Amino acid sequence: MMEYSEYRVDHNGTKIHYLEINSHLKETTPLVIVPGLSESAEDYISVLEKLAPRHCVVITLRGRGKSDSPKTGYTLEDHIADIDSVITHLKLNEYVLMGFSRGVSYAIGYALQNTKALKGLIIGDYPAVHTQLPEGWVYFFSSLPPWRGKALKQRMSKDALRGLQQESYLVPFWDELSKIKCPVLIIRGGKLGAVLSEDDVKKYQDKIPHAQVEVFVGHDHNLFEPDEETFIQTTELFMEGIE
């Protein structure tokens, strides 16, 4: 296993955890990953190792994993600020930002505020919408089977789940996407269970005509299983094209 470093950044009293690998390699463009709704940085250790020797960072958003879980403070803006706190701490100027699942809405929100710093944006199987989580969502989400081998109670606190639901609100980003001029990679699962529909891919292409679209035929919403290598190769080719 390749060595990685882990840190916690203080964001207005809330500690935000992240993992970093190969920070000394300045010749490669860094990849910053914003995980899915309940995920933490540890879920991406295998991805980091396979992308070596690239400089990579994975952020654990508030309420997940080793980041703090405040009782309140789970708005879209709070999550965007978590991303900013890590990138600012690391003094990254040119990097590729990736969001997966609900992490896409946080990544797009951040990207729209930092268009000049981005060298690329990767969108992982999710539309350009920050959804409002309905009443009853906490019970529904808690009843789902383990995700990537780990039960929800091992991933998130009850305060975080309630906060995500109660402080969520609908924010569509479609009309703002034309502001993103950097290279964009859109990845969609090709099997039943994928979240990003063909219609939503067309919306992305309408707003970002230069976007590259890849369909992982053997995958549903989980772009990392059963074949993580497909994600690795697709991501690396995209980033090599930027460099």
Salt bridges, closest charged atoms under 4 A:
GLU6 OE1 - HIS17 NE2 2.79
GLU6 OE1 - LYS66 NZ 3.16
ASP10 OD2 - LYS15 NZ 3.72
GLU20 OE2 - HIS55 NE2 2.73
GLU39 OE2 - ARG148 NH1 2.93
GLU42 OE2 - HIS17 NE2 3.97
GLU42 OE2 - LYS66 NZ 3.65
ASP43 OD2 - ARG155 NH1 2.68
ASP68 OD1 - ARG8 NH1 2.95
ASP82 OD1 - HIS11 ND1 3.07
ASP82 OD2 - ARG62 NE 2.83
ASP125 OD2 - HIS221 ND1 2.53
ASP159 OD2 - LYS71 NZ 3.31
ASP159 OD1 - ARG162 NH2 2.96
ASP175 OD1 - LYS207 NZ 3.58
GLU176 OE1 - LYS179 NZ 3.38
ASP200 OD1 - LYS203 NZ 3.87
GLU228 OE1 - LYS50 NZ 2.93
GLU236 OE2 - ARG54 NH2 2.48
GLU243 OE2 - ARG54 NH1 2.73
